[in-house]
């Protein structure tokens, strides 16, 4: 999902960031923020950049698309 920051990959560091995104009624991300940090700025920034490119399905309320917040975990794991 996110692009593994090269410096973190070289160091063998793993982590997870939870992103909070405000999704419009048309599925566009209106606001993106870190909800839970990985503790590493490199991971948090990469997770935000990844979510910026997402296309979402809008939340539905009474059958009508509506704006809503979503939380998206972005894991950075090194394949073993």
PDB file with one MODEL, atoms N, CA, C and O in Angstrom:
MODEL        1
ATOM      1  N   UNK A   1       0.846  -1.177   0.000  1.00  0.00           N
ATOM      2  CA  UNK A   1       0.000   0.000   0.000  1.00  0.00           C
ATOM      3  C   UNK A   1       0.891   1.239   0.000  1.00  0.00           C
ATOM      4  O   UNK A   1       0.945   1.957  -0.998  1.00  0.00           O
ATOM      5  N   UNK A   2       1.590   1.499   1.107  1.00  0.00           N
ATOM      6  CA  UNK A   2       2.502   2.635   1.131  1.00  0.00           C
ATOM      7  C   UNK A   2       3.835   2.247   0.537  1.00  0.00           C
ATOM      8  O   UNK A   2       4.150   1.060   0.448  1.00  0.00           O
ATOM      9  N   UNK A   3       4.615   3.211   0.135  1.00  0.00           N
ATOM     10  CA  UNK A   3       5.958   2.935  -0.354  1.00  0.00           C
ATOM     11  C   UNK A   3       6.875   2.871   0.851  1.00  0.00           C
ATOM     12  O   UNK A   3       6.939   3.807   1.648  1.00  0.00           O
ATOM     13  N   UNK A   4       7.584   1.761   0.976  1.00  0.00           N
ATOM     14  CA  UNK A   4       8.465   1.565   2.122  1.00  0.00           C
ATOM     15  C   UNK A   4       9.594   2.581   2.040  1.00  0.00           C
ATOM     16  O   UNK A   4      10.347   2.575   1.067  1.00  0.00           O
ATOM     17  N   UNK A   5       9.730   3.442   3.020  1.00  0.00           N
ATOM     18  CA  UNK A   5      10.822   4.420   2.994  1.00  0.00           C
ATOM     19  C   UNK A   5      12.171   3.691   2.971  1.00  0.00           C
ATOM     20  O   UNK A   5      12.446   2.881   3.856  1.00  0.00           O
ATOM     21  N   UNK A   6      13.006   3.966   1.980  1.00  0.00           N
ATOM     22  CA  UNK A   6      14.273   3.240   1.837  1.00  0.00           C
ATOM     23  C   UNK A   6      15.136   3.233   3.097  1.00  0.00           C
ATOM     24  O   UNK A   6      15.732   2.206   3.423  1.00  0.00           O
ATOM     25  N   UNK A   7      15.216   4.343   3.803  1.00  0.00           N
ATOM     26  CA  UNK A   7      16.048   4.395   5.010  1.00  0.00           C
ATOM     27  C   UNK A   7      15.531   3.432   6.072  1.00  0.00           C
ATOM     28  O   UNK A   7      16.320   2.830   6.800  1.00  0.00           O
ATOM     29  N   UNK A   8      14.212   3.283   6.165  1.00  0.00           N
ATOM     30  CA  UNK A   8      13.642   2.369   7.148  1.00  0.00           C
ATOM     31  C   UNK A   8      13.856   0.912   6.727  1.00  0.00           C
ATOM     32  O   UNK A   8      14.083   0.044   7.570  1.00  0.00           O
ATOM     33  N   UNK A   9      13.784   0.656   5.440  1.00  0.00           N
ATOM     34  CA  UNK A   9      14.030  -0.686   4.924  1.00  0.00           C
ATOM     35  C   UNK A   9      15.470  -1.106   5.195  1.00  0.00           C
ATOM     36  O   UNK A   9      15.722  -2.224   5.645  1.00  0.00           O
ATOM     37  N   UNK A  10      16.410  -0.209   4.922  1.00  0.00           N
ATOM     38  CA  UNK A  10      17.830  -0.510   5.176  1.00  0.00           C
ATOM     39  C   UNK A  10      18.080  -0.800   6.649  1.00  0.00           C
ATOM     40  O   UNK A  10      18.907  -1.646   6.988  1.00  0.00           O
ATOM     41  N   UNK A  11      17.368  -0.102   7.522  1.00  0.00           N
ATOM     42  CA  UNK A  11      17.532  -0.294   8.967  1.00  0.00           C
ATOM     43  C   UNK A  11      16.783  -1.521   9.480  1.00  0.00           C
ATOM     44  O   UNK A  11      16.997  -1.954  10.612  1.00  0.00           O
ATOM     45  N   UNK A  12      15.904  -2.083   8.645  1.00  0.00           N
ATOM     46  CA  UNK A  12      15.130  -3.243   9.061  1.00  0.00           C
ATOM     47  C   UNK A  12      13.995  -2.891  10.022  1.00  0.00           C
ATOM     48  O   UNK A  12      13.560  -3.730  10.811  1.00  0.00           O
ATOM     49  N   UNK A  13      13.519  -1.647   9.951  1.00  0.00           N
ATOM     50  CA  UNK A  13      12.471  -1.179  10.853  1.00  0.00           C
ATOM     51  C   UNK A  13      11.099  -1.453  10.248  1.00  0.00           C
ATOM     52  O   UNK A  13      10.886  -1.220   9.059  1.00  0.00           O
ATOM     53  N   UNK A  14      10.174  -1.944  11.057  1.00  0.00           N
ATOM     54  CA  UNK A  14       8.794  -2.161  10.652  1.00  0.00           C
ATOM     55  C   UNK A  14       7.882  -1.283  11.506  1.00  0.00           C
ATOM     56  O   UNK A  14       8.293  -0.784  12.554  1.00  0.00           O
ATOM     57  N   UNK A  15       6.661  -1.100  11.058  1.00  0.00           N
ATOM     58  CA  UNK A  15       5.723  -0.306  11.840  1.00  0.00           C
ATOM     59  C   UNK A  15       4.353  -0.258  11.189  1.00  0.00           C
ATOM     60  O   UNK A  15       4.133  -0.821  10.117  1.00  0.00           O
ATOM     61  N   UNK A  16       3.432   0.431  11.863  1.00  0.00           N
ATOM     62  CA  UNK A  16       2.082   0.598  11.336  1.00  0.00           C
ATOM     63  C   UNK A  16       1.570   1.977  11.721  1.00  0.00           C
ATOM     64  O   UNK A  16       1.722   2.421  12.859  1.00  0.00           O
ATOM     65  N   UNK A  17       0.967   2.636  10.758  1.00  0.00           N
ATOM     66  CA  UNK A  17       0.345   3.940  10.952  1.00  0.00           C
ATOM     67  C   UNK A  17      -1.138   3.780  10.671  1.00  0.00           C
ATOM     68  O   UNK A  17      -1.519   3.065   9.744  1.00  0.00           O
ATOM     69  N   UNK A  18      -1.978   4.435  11.459  1.00  0.00           N
ATOM     70  CA  UNK A  18      -3.403   4.451  11.161  1.00  0.00           C
ATOM     71  C   UNK A  18      -3.745   5.857  10.684  1.00  0.00           C
ATOM     72  O   UNK A  18      -3.532   6.845  11.386  1.00  0.00           O
ATOM     73  N   UNK A  19      -4.279   5.913   9.478  1.00  0.00           N
ATOM     74  CA  UNK A  19      -4.643   7.182   8.849  1.00  0.00           C
ATOM     75  C   UNK A  19      -6.143   7.404   9.024  1.00  0.00           C
ATOM     76  O   UNK A  19      -6.936   6.467   8.931  1.00  0.00           O
ATOM     77  N   UNK A  20      -6.515   8.639   9.275  1.00  0.00           N
ATOM     78  CA  UNK A  20      -7.926   9.032   9.356  1.00  0.00           C
ATOM     79  C   UNK A  20      -8.193   9.918   8.150  1.00  0.00           C
ATOM     80  O   UNK A  20      -7.466  10.878   7.894  1.00  0.00           O
ATOM     81  N   UNK A  21      -9.249   9.582   7.410  1.00  0.00           N
ATOM     82  CA  UNK A  21      -9.545  10.316   6.181  1.00  0.00           C
ATOM     83  C   UNK A  21     -11.021  10.696   6.138  1.00  0.00           C
ATOM     84  O   UNK A  21     -11.897   9.882   6.428  1.00  0.00           O
ATOM     85  N   UNK A  22     -11.274  11.944   5.771  1.00  0.00           N
ATOM     86  CA  UNK A  22     -12.640  12.412   5.565  1.00  0.00           C
ATOM     87  C   UNK A  22     -12.974  12.186   4.104  1.00  0.00           C
ATOM     88  O   UNK A  22     -12.377  12.799   3.219  1.00  0.00           O
ATOM     89  N   UNK A  23     -13.937  11.297   3.853  1.00  0.00           N
ATOM     90  CA  UNK A  23     -14.310  10.914   2.493  1.00  0.00           C
ATOM     91  C   UNK A  23     -15.585  11.662   2.096  1.00  0.00           C
ATOM     92  O   UNK A  23     -16.576  11.653   2.827  1.00  0.00           O
ATOM     93  N   UNK A  24     -15.545  12.304   0.935  1.00  0.00           N
ATOM     94  CA  UNK A  24     -16.704  13.047   0.438  1.00  0.00           C
ATOM     95  C   UNK A  24     -17.798  12.095  -0.032  1.00  0.00           C
ATOM     96  O   UNK A  24     -17.590  10.884  -0.109  1.00  0.00           O
ATOM     97  N   UNK A  25     -18.939  12.640  -0.338  1.00  0.00           N
ATOM     98  CA  UNK A  25     -20.054  11.833  -0.841  1.00  0.00           C
ATOM     99  C   UNK A  25     -19.771  11.292  -2.241  1.00  0.00           C
ATOM    100  O   UNK A  25     -20.503  10.434  -2.735  1.00  0.00           O
ATOM    101  N   UNK A  26     -18.709  11.790  -2.884  1.00  0.00           N
ATOM    102  CA  UNK A  26     -18.324  11.286  -4.208  1.00  0.00           C
ATOM    103  C   UNK A  26     -17.102  10.360  -4.139  1.00  0.00           C
ATOM    104  O   UNK A  26     -16.603   9.919  -5.175  1.00  0.00           O
ATOM    105  N   UNK A  27     -16.616  10.065  -2.921  1.00  0.00           N
ATOM    106  CA  UNK A  27     -15.508   9.128  -2.752  1.00  0.00           C
ATOM    107  C   UNK A  27     -14.125   9.743  -2.807  1.00  0.00           C
ATOM    108  O   UNK A  27     -13.135   9.025  -2.945  1.00  0.00           O
ATOM    109  N   UNK A  28     -14.038  11.065  -2.701  1.00  0.00           N
ATOM    110  CA  UNK A  28     -12.750  11.760  -2.738  1.00  0.00           C
ATOM    111  C   UNK A  28     -12.290  12.061  -1.308  1.00  0.00           C
ATOM    112  O   UNK A  28     -13.099  12.437  -0.459  1.00  0.00           O
ATOM    113  N   UNK A  29     -10.997  11.898  -1.046  1.00  0.00           N
ATOM    114  CA  UNK A  29     -10.439  12.235   0.261  1.00  0.00           C
ATOM    115  C   UNK A  29     -10.367  13.757   0.400  1.00  0.00           C
ATOM    116  O   UNK A  29      -9.672  14.429  -0.363  1.00  0.00           O
ATOM    117  N   UNK A  30     -11.095  14.286   1.384  1.00  0.00           N
ATOM    118  CA  UNK A  30     -11.109  15.730   1.606  1.00  0.00           C
ATOM    119  C   UNK A  30     -10.075  16.163   2.630  1.00  0.00           C
ATOM    120  O   UNK A  30      -9.510  17.253   2.529  1.00  0.00           O
ATOM    121  N   UNK A  31      -9.828  15.314   3.612  1.00  0.00           N
ATOM    122  CA  UNK A  31      -8.855  15.627   4.661  1.00  0.00           C
ATOM    123  C   UNK A  31      -8.201  14.327   5.091  1.00  0.00           C
ATOM    124  O   UNK A  31      -8.873  13.314   5.287  1.00  0.00           O
ATOM    125  N   UNK A  32      -6.889  14.364   5.234  1.00  0.00           N
ATOM    126  CA  UNK A  32      -6.131  13.176   5.625  1.00  0.00           C
ATOM    127  C   UNK A  32      -5.220  13.557   6.784  1.00  0.00           C
ATOM    128  O   UNK A  32      -4.522  14.569   6.734  1.00  0.00           O
ATOM    129  N   UNK A  33      -5.236  12.726   7.833  1.00  0.00           N
ATOM    130  CA  UNK A  33      -4.385  13.004   8.986  1.00  0.00           C
ATOM    131  C   UNK A  33      -3.950  11.686   9.625  1.00  0.00           C
ATOM    132  O   UNK A  33      -4.580  10.647   9.431  1.00  0.00           O
ATOM    133  N   UNK A  34      -2.873  11.751  10.379  1.00  0.00           N
ATOM    134  CA  UNK A  34      -2.415  10.584  11.131  1.00  0.00           C
ATOM    135  C   UNK A  34      -3.307  10.458  12.362  1.00  0.00           C
ATOM    136  O   UNK A  34      -3.428  11.393  13.153  1.00  0.00           O
ATOM    137  N   UNK A  35      -3.928   9.295  12.513  1.00  0.00           N
ATOM    138  CA  UNK A  35      -4.778   9.020  13.671  1.00  0.00           C
ATOM    139  C   UNK A  35      -3.945   8.377  14.776  1.00  0.00           C
ATOM    140  O   UNK A  35      -4.015   8.782  15.937  1.00  0.00           O
ATOM    141  N   UNK A  36      -3.155   7.368  14.402  1.00  0.00           N
ATOM    142  CA  UNK A  36      -2.209   6.726  15.313  1.00  0.00           C
ATOM    143  C   UNK A  36      -0.858   6.649  14.617  1.00  0.00           C
ATOM    144  O   UNK A  36      -0.733   6.030  13.561  1.00  0.00           O
ATOM    145  N   UNK A  37       0.135   7.266  15.198  1.00  0.00           N
ATOM    146  CA  UNK A  37       1.458   7.282  14.590  1.00  0.00           C
ATOM    147  C   UNK A  37       2.176   5.953  14.780  1.00  0.00           C
ATOM    148  O   UNK A  37       1.950   5.233  15.752  1.00  0.00           O
ATOM    149  N   UNK A  38       3.032   5.657  13.839  1.00  0.00           N
ATOM    150  CA  UNK A  38       3.896   4.485  13.950  1.00  0.00           C
ATOM    151  C   UNK A  38       5.057   4.781  14.898  1.00  0.00           C
ATOM    152  O   UNK A  38       5.756   3.878  15.358  1.00  0.00           O
ATOM    153  N   UNK A  39       5.238   6.055  15.172  1.00  0.00           N
ATOM    154  CA  UNK A  39       6.407   6.468  15.946  1.00  0.00           C
ATOM    155  C   UNK A  39       7.568   6.859  15.055  1.00  0.00           C
ATOM    156  O   UNK A  39       8.635   7.246  15.532  1.00  0.00           O
ATOM    157  N   UNK A  40       7.342   6.751  13.736  1.00  0.00           N
ATOM    158  CA  UNK A  40       8.379   7.077  12.762  1.00  0.00           C
ATOM    159  C   UNK A  40       7.787   8.016  11.716  1.00  0.00           C
ATOM    160  O   UNK A  40       6.847   7.648  11.012  1.00  0.00           O
ATOM    161  N   UNK A  41       8.319   9.195  11.613  1.00  0.00           N
ATOM    162  CA  UNK A  41       7.811  10.193  10.671  1.00  0.00           C
ATOM    163  C   UNK A  41       7.837   9.691   9.233  1.00  0.00           C
ATOM    164  O   UNK A  41       6.952  10.024   8.444  1.00  0.00           O
ATOM    165  N   UNK A  42       8.848   8.891   8.885  1.00  0.00           N
ATOM    166  CA  UNK A  42       8.966   8.368   7.521  1.00  0.00           C
ATOM    167  C   UNK A  42       7.765   7.484   7.156  1.00  0.00           C
ATOM    168  O   UNK A  42       7.227   7.591   6.055  1.00  0.00           O
ATOM    169  N   UNK A  43       7.351   6.617   8.081  1.00  0.00           N
ATOM    170  CA  UNK A  43       6.194   5.757   7.826  1.00  0.00           C
ATOM    171  C   UNK A  43       4.910   6.576   7.758  1.00  0.00           C
ATOM    172  O   UNK A  43       4.079   6.364   6.875  1.00  0.00           O
ATOM    173  N   UNK A  44       4.752   7.501   8.681  1.00  0.00           N
ATOM    174  CA  UNK A  44       3.537   8.313   8.714  1.00  0.00           C
ATOM    175  C   UNK A  44       3.370   9.101   7.410  1.00  0.00           C
ATOM    176  O   UNK A  44       2.278   9.144   6.844  1.00  0.00           O
ATOM    177  N   UNK A  45       4.447   9.720   6.940  1.00  0.00           N
ATOM    178  CA  UNK A  45       4.392  10.511   5.701  1.00  0.00           C
ATOM    179  C   UNK A  45       4.100   9.620   4.490  1.00  0.00           C
ATOM    180  O   UNK A  45       3.329  10.005   3.611  1.00  0.00           O
ATOM    181  N   UNK A  46       4.708   8.438   4.440  1.00  0.00           N
ATOM    182  CA  UNK A  46       4.480   7.522   3.325  1.00  0.00           C
ATOM    183  C   UNK A  46       3.035   7.030   3.317  1.00  0.00           C
ATOM    184  O   UNK A  46       2.432   6.890   2.252  1.00  0.00           O
ATOM    185  N   UNK A  47       2.485   6.772   4.483  1.00  0.00           N
ATOM    186  CA  UNK A  47       1.095   6.318   4.582  1.00  0.00           C
ATOM    187  C   UNK A  47       0.140   7.401   4.087  1.00  0.00           C
ATOM    188  O   UNK A  47      -0.822   7.101   3.380  1.00  0.00           O
ATOM    189  N   UNK A  48       0.395   8.642   4.448  1.00  0.00           N
ATOM    190  CA  UNK A  48      -0.450   9.748   3.979  1.00  0.00           C
ATOM    191  C   UNK A  48      -0.385   9.851   2.462  1.00  0.00           C
ATOM    192  O   UNK A  48      -1.417  10.004   1.808  1.00  0.00           O
ATOM    193  N   UNK A  49       0.821   9.770   1.890  1.00  0.00           N
ATOM    194  CA  UNK A  49       0.962   9.859   0.435  1.00  0.00           C
ATOM    195  C   UNK A  49       0.202   8.736  -0.269  1.00  0.00           C
ATOM    196  O   UNK A  49      -0.390   8.953  -1.326  1.00  0.00           O
ATOM    197  N   UNK A  50       0.220   7.543   0.313  1.00  0.00           N
ATOM    198  CA  UNK A  50      -0.490   6.414  -0.296  1.00  0.00           C
ATOM    199  C   UNK A  50      -1.993   6.653  -0.296  1.00  0.00           C
ATOM    200  O   UNK A  50      -2.657   6.427  -1.307  1.00  0.00           O
ATOM    201  N   UNK A  51      -2.529   7.106   0.823  1.00  0.00           N
ATOM    202  CA  UNK A  51      -3.976   7.308   0.945  1.00  0.00           C
ATOM    203  C   UNK A  51      -4.454   8.457   0.057  1.00  0.00           C
ATOM    204  O   UNK A  51      -5.609   8.461  -0.370  1.00  0.00           O
ATOM    205  N   UNK A  52      -3.595   9.421  -0.226  1.00  0.00           N
ATOM    206  CA  UNK A  52      -3.967  10.533  -1.107  1.00  0.00           C
ATOM    207  C   UNK A  52      -4.409  10.036  -2.485  1.00  0.00           C
ATOM    208  O   UNK A  52      -5.194  10.697  -3.165  1.00  0.00           O
ATOM    209  N   UNK A  53      -3.907   8.880  -2.890  1.00  0.00           N
ATOM    210  CA  UNK A  53      -4.207   8.343  -4.219  1.00  0.00           C
ATOM    211  C   UNK A  53      -5.384   7.365  -4.231  1.00  0.00           C
ATOM    212  O   UNK A  53      -5.749   6.851  -5.288  1.00  0.00           O
ATOM    213  N   UNK A  54      -5.975   7.107  -3.072  1.00  0.00           N
ATOM    214  CA  UNK A  54      -7.100   6.173  -2.999  1.00  0.00           C
ATOM    215  C   UNK A  54      -8.361   6.792  -3.582  1.00  0.00           C
ATOM    216  O   UNK A  54      -8.539   8.010  -3.580  1.00  0.00           O
ATOM    217  N   UNK A  55      -9.213   5.936  -4.072  1.00  0.00           N
ATOM    218  CA  UNK A  55     -10.570   6.314  -4.474  1.00  0.00           C
ATOM    219  C   UNK A  55     -11.489   5.497  -3.566  1.00  0.00           C
ATOM    220  O   UNK A  55     -11.361   4.274  -3.498  1.00  0.00           O
ATOM    221  N   UNK A  56     -12.392   6.143  -2.886  1.00  0.00           N
ATOM    222  CA  UNK A  56     -13.226   5.504  -1.882  1.00  0.00           C
ATOM    223  C   UNK A  56     -14.656   5.329  -2.364  1.00  0.00           C
ATOM    224  O   UNK A  56     -15.102   5.999  -3.295  1.00  0.00           O
ATOM    225  N   UNK A  57     -15.365   4.418  -1.713  1.00  0.00           N
ATOM    226  CA  UNK A  57     -16.816   4.317  -1.853  1.00  0.00           C
ATOM    227  C   UNK A  57     -17.389   5.149  -0.713  1.00  0.00           C
ATOM    228  O   UNK A  57     -16.995   4.985   0.442  1.00  0.00           O
ATOM    229  N   UNK A  58     -18.299   6.020  -1.033  1.00  0.00           N
ATOM    230  CA  UNK A  58     -18.880   6.888  -0.014  1.00  0.00           C
ATOM    231  C   UNK A  58     -19.723   6.080   0.972  1.00  0.00           C
ATOM    232  O   UNK A  58     -20.295   5.044   0.632  1.00  0.00           O
ATOM    233  N   UNK A  59     -19.779   6.584   2.190  1.00  0.00           N
ATOM    234  CA  UNK A  59     -20.688   6.001   3.183  1.00  0.00           C
ATOM    235  C   UNK A  59     -22.117   6.277   2.735  1.00  0.00           C
ATOM    236  O   UNK A  59     -22.388   7.254   2.036  1.00  0.00           O
ATOM    237  N   UNK A  60     -23.013   5.407   3.145  1.00  0.00           N
ATOM    238  CA  UNK A  60     -24.422   5.583   2.779  1.00  0.00           C
ATOM    239  C   UNK A  60     -25.238   5.837   4.046  1.00  0.00           C
ATOM    240  O   UNK A  60     -25.043   5.186   5.072  1.00  0.00           O
ATOM    241  N   UNK A  61     -26.144   6.787   3.948  1.00  0.00           N
ATOM    242  CA  UNK A  61     -27.072   7.070   5.043  1.00  0.00           C
ATOM    243  C   UNK A  61     -28.463   7.181   4.433  1.00  0.00           C
ATOM    244  O   UNK A  61     -28.733   8.073   3.629  1.00  0.00           O
ATOM    245  N   UNK A  62     -29.344   6.261   4.829  1.00  0.00           N
ATOM    246  CA  UNK A  62     -30.701   6.204   4.263  1.00  0.00           C
ATOM    247  C   UNK A  62     -30.670   6.113   2.738  1.00  0.00           C
ATOM    248  O   UNK A  62     -31.499   6.707   2.049  1.00  0.00           O
ATOM    249  N   UNK A  63     -29.687   5.348   2.222  1.00  0.00           N
ATOM    250  CA  UNK A  63     -29.590   5.142   0.787  1.00  0.00           C
ATOM    251  C   UNK A  63     -28.972   6.287  -0.002  1.00  0.00           C
ATOM    252  O   UNK A  63     -28.964   6.264  -1.233  1.00  0.00           O
ATOM    253  N   UNK A  64     -28.451   7.293   0.706  1.00  0.00           N
ATOM    254  CA  UNK A  64     -27.871   8.462   0.050  1.00  0.00           C
ATOM    255  C   UNK A  64     -26.376   8.538   0.393  1.00  0.00           C
ATOM    256  O   UNK A  64     -26.017   8.449   1.567  1.00  0.00           O
ATOM    257  N   UNK A  65     -25.499   8.701  -0.610  1.00  0.00           N
ATOM    258  CA  UNK A  65     -24.074   8.859  -0.314  1.00  0.00           C
ATOM    259  C   UNK A  65     -23.854  10.085   0.580  1.00  0.00           C
ATOM    260  O   UNK A  65     -24.451  11.142   0.376  1.00  0.00           O
ATOM    261  N   UNK A  66     -22.981   9.911   1.574  1.00  0.00           N
ATOM    262  CA  UNK A  66     -22.728  10.991   2.519  1.00  0.00           C
ATOM    263  C   UNK A  66     -21.251  11.051   2.893  1.00  0.00           C
ATOM    264  O   UNK A  66     -20.525  10.066   2.759  1.00  0.00           O
ATOM    265  N   UNK A  67     -20.829  12.188   3.353  1.00  0.00           N
ATOM    266  CA  UNK A  67     -19.460  12.388   3.807  1.00  0.00           C
ATOM    267  C   UNK A  67     -19.279  11.675   5.151  1.00  0.00           C
ATOM    268  O   UNK A  67     -20.174  11.699   5.997  1.00  0.00           O
ATOM    269  N   UNK A  68     -18.114  11.040   5.342  1.00  0.00           N
ATOM    270  CA  UNK A  68     -17.853  10.336   6.594  1.00  0.00           C
ATOM    271  C   UNK A  68     -16.347  10.158   6.792  1.00  0.00           C
ATOM    272  O   UNK A  68     -15.567  10.192   5.840  1.00  0.00           O
ATOM    273  N   UNK A  69     -15.965   9.969   8.051  1.00  0.00           N
ATOM    274  CA  UNK A  69     -14.575   9.669   8.386  1.00  0.00           C
ATOM    275  C   UNK A  69     -14.339   8.169   8.300  1.00  0.00           C
ATOM    276  O   UNK A  69     -15.229   7.376   8.607  1.00  0.00           O
ATOM    277  N   UNK A  70     -13.137   7.781   7.881  1.00  0.00           N
ATOM    278  CA  UNK A  70     -12.726   6.375   7.852  1.00  0.00           C
ATOM    279  C   UNK A  70     -11.326   6.279   8.436  1.00  0.00           C
ATOM    280  O   UNK A  70     -10.539   7.222   8.348  1.00  0.00           O
ATOM    281  N   UNK A  71     -11.025   5.149   9.026  1.00  0.00           N
ATOM    282  CA  UNK A  71      -9.675   4.885   9.533  1.00  0.00           C
ATOM    283  C   UNK A  71      -9.065   3.764   8.712  1.00  0.00           C
ATOM    284  O   UNK A  71      -9.696   2.735   8.472  1.00  0.00           O
ATOM    285  N   UNK A  72      -7.820   3.979   8.283  1.00  0.00           N
ATOM    286  CA  UNK A  72      -7.147   3.012   7.415  1.00  0.00           C
ATOM    287  C   UNK A  72      -5.787   2.664   8.021  1.00  0.00           C
ATOM    288  O   UNK A  72      -4.914   3.525   8.129  1.00  0.00           O
ATOM    289  N   UNK A  73      -5.609   1.398   8.419  1.00  0.00           N
ATOM    290  CA  UNK A  73      -4.281   0.993   8.891  1.00  0.00           C
ATOM    291  C   UNK A  73      -3.353   0.753   7.705  1.00  0.00           C
ATOM    292  O   UNK A  73      -3.737   0.126   6.718  1.00  0.00           O
ATOM    293  N   UNK A  74      -2.140   1.257   7.814  1.00  0.00           N
ATOM    294  CA  UNK A  74      -1.120   1.035   6.782  1.00  0.00           C
ATOM    295  C   UNK A  74       0.068   0.388   7.465  1.00  0.00           C
ATOM    296  O   UNK A  74       0.759   1.017   8.266  1.00  0.00           O
ATOM    297  N   UNK A  75       0.299  -0.883   7.139  1.00  0.00           N
ATOM    298  CA  UNK A  75       1.376  -1.651   7.762  1.00  0.00           C
ATOM    299  C   UNK A  75       2.623  -1.630   6.883  1.00  0.00           C
ATOM    300  O   UNK A  75       2.540  -1.740   5.660  1.00  0.00           O
ATOM    301  N   UNK A  76       3.753  -1.490   7.513  1.00  0.00           N
ATOM    302  CA  UNK A  76       5.052  -1.553   6.847  1.00  0.00           C
ATOM    303  C   UNK A  76       5.774  -2.777   7.425  1.00  0.00           C
ATOM    304  O   UNK A  76       6.294  -2.749   8.540  1.00  0.00           O
ATOM    305  N   UNK A  77       5.787  -3.844   6.632  1.00  0.00           N
ATOM    306  CA  UNK A  77       6.399  -5.104   7.050  1.00  0.00           C
ATOM    307  C   UNK A  77       7.413  -5.537   6.006  1.00  0.00           C
ATOM    308  O   UNK A  77       7.196  -5.387   4.804  1.00  0.00           O
ATOM    309  N   UNK A  78       8.499  -6.065   6.478  1.00  0.00           N
ATOM    310  CA  UNK A  78       9.543  -6.570   5.596  1.00  0.00           C
ATOM    311  C   UNK A  78       9.277  -8.049   5.339  1.00  0.00           C
ATOM    312  O   UNK A  78       9.171  -8.839   6.277  1.00  0.00           O
ATOM    313  N   UNK A  79       9.169  -8.423   4.061  1.00  0.00           N
ATOM    314  CA  UNK A  79       8.917  -9.823   3.701  1.00  0.00           C
ATOM    315  C   UNK A  79      10.106 -10.675   4.148  1.00  0.00           C
ATOM    316  O   UNK A  79      11.266 -10.300   3.980  1.00  0.00           O
ATOM    317  N   UNK A  80       9.783 -11.799   4.705  1.00  0.00           N
ATOM    318  CA  UNK A  80      10.854 -12.668   5.205  1.00  0.00           C
ATOM    319  C   UNK A  80      10.902 -13.963   4.450  1.00  0.00           C
ATOM    320  O   UNK A  80      11.743 -14.815   4.737  1.00  0.00           O
TER     321      UNK A  80
ENDMDL
END
